Amino acid sequence: MLRRNLIATTLLTAGVIMSETESAEAQGAPDLENTLYLELKDGRVTIQLLPELAPQHVERIKVLTRRGFYDNTPFHRVIEGFMAQGGDPTGTGTGGSDLPNLPAEFSPPSRARFVRGTLGAARTQDPNTANSQFFIMFAPATSLDGQYTIWGRVTAGMDAVDKIKRGAGQSGQVRDPDRIRSAKIAADVR
């Protein structure tokens, strides 16, 4: 019971509130079908995908990852103390995949929050415009809670995320940005 409470507390502080059943499942082997590996210049980042929060977004990440879409894409917008944004092959912040945009899958703050290591879906002012772009939080941002779709959380390798090259000014646009070397679903890695 102590171990289950410790895991539930850990998941809660990571910004994801899980049921006792989900917490118990966290004690077992990782779900390789819902684990994403990003290889960055400074190492591997392991991301737990959260289909219980955002099933359509998680499915989109898997489809694009398996197509190789994210390989060599830049972190085009990186703001110190806030987040690193990537997933746009053009590096302009206006690009996306050839798939249709996704409807919002916002979670109430009682279920999930934007804290350090949370991954969210980037979008325009229209909440239903998420496509391929995403961001990884460097620090908490309560202003995003309930306003953007949360689809994952970093479980290992946050030190590599912390080393992503930062952009300039409030826009965070990055010159000669760091790139995702490769993205893989753990179940596909042999």
N, C-alpha and C positions, 0 to 999 in steps of 0.2 A: 504494500500500500504506500509506503514511504517513497519507493521508486516511482510509482505512478504519479504521486503528487509532485515530485520533483520534475518529472517530464512535463506535466501539465503546467507547472509554474514556468518552466523554460519556454514552452510554446507561447504562453501568455505574454511573457516579456519580449518575445520576438514579434509581437503584434498580431498574433493569430490565436484566437480563443477557440479551443476545441472541446468537443464533448468528451466525457469520460471514456466512451468507446473508442473514439478517435485517438485519445491519449494512450489508451492501452495498446492500440495497434502500433503506435510510435515506438513501443518497446521492442517490437520484433524487427525482422530484417527490413531494410529500406525497400520501398516500392520502386523498383527500377524503371517501371513504365512511367512513373511520375517523378523521376529525378532527371534533371538537366545538368550537363557539364558544359561550362564555358571555359575554353582555354584562352587565357589572356597572356600578355607578355611576361607577367610576374607570377604566373601559376594558374592552377585550376580553381574554378569557382563551382561549388556544388549547390544546386538550387532544388528545393523541394517544390514541385508543382502542386497547386491547391485546387483540384477539380471540384471539391466540395464548395468552394467559394465562387469559382468562375469557370464552369465546365466548357463554355464555348471558347473562351480565351486560352485555356490550357490546351484544348484540342488544336487551336490555331498555332500555338507555339510548337506543338509536336509536329504538325504537318509541315510548317516552314523549316523547322530544324531538320527534319528528315529529307527535305529537298536540298539542303545545304544553303538555304537562303541567308542565314546569319553569318556564314563563314566569310571572314575578311571585311565585315561591315564595321564602320567606325562608331566610336562614341563621340558624336558630333557636338553634343551640348553637355558640358560638365561644369557644375557650379559647386565650388567649395562649400562644405557644410550643408549641402542640400542633396544633390543627386547627380548621377551619370546617365545620360540618355543615349540610346543606340537603336539599332534595328531599321535604319534607313539606308539602303544601299547607295543612295545618291549623296549622302552626307550633308544634305542641305536642311534637313528637318521637314521637308515637304514630301518625301518619297514614301513608298509603301510597297506591299506585294500586289500581285494581280488578282487577289481574292477580294471579295466584297468586305466593306467595313462591318464591324461587329456591334451589336447593341450593348449598351452598358450593362455590367453585372456588378453594381456597387454593393458593398457589404456595409451594414450598419456598424458604427464604431464599437458597439458592444460585441461584435463578432470578429472584426479585424481592423487594425490600425496601421497607419504608415509610420513605421519605426525604422531604425537602422537595419539594413538588410532586406527590407520589403521590396518586392518587385511589383510595379504597376504598369498598366497599359497607358501609353501616351495617346493623346487625342487633341482635337481642336476644341473650340468653344462648344461645339455640338457634342453632347455626351455619347452619341452613337457613332463616333467616327474612328474608334480604335481599329488598327489594322495590323501592322507588324512592329511598330515602334514601342519601346518600353523604357522604363527607367528603374535604377537601383538606388535606394535611399542610402545616403551617408549618415543621416541623422533623422530624428523624428520630425514630422511635419503634420501637425494635427489639422491644418487647414485643408489637407487633401482627403482626410477621412470622410468616407461616404460620398466623395466627389469623383473618384477615379477607381477603376477596377483593380483590385489586388488579385494577382494570379500566382505568386510564388514568394519564397523567402530563401535567403542565403543560409545554408547550414554549415558550410565550410568554405574557406578561401576569401573571407572578407578583407584580409590583408592585401590580396591581389586587387580587389575592387578599390581599396583605398589608394592604390598607386596609379590609378588611371589618370592620365594627363588632364589637368584642369584647363578650362577655357578662360577667356578674358571678359571682364566687365559683368554687368548684370545679365547679359544675354547668355553668357557661358559658351559662346561659339568657340570651337577649338581649331587652331591651325595645326596641320599635320597631326591629326588625332590618333590616339591608340585605337587598335582594332581588336575585334573578336577573332582570334586565330581560327577557332573552330567551335561549333556547338553540336552536341550529341545528346541523344536520349540514352540514359545509362543502360537500358535494356538492349540497345543496339551495339554497345561496346563489348568487344570480345577480348 
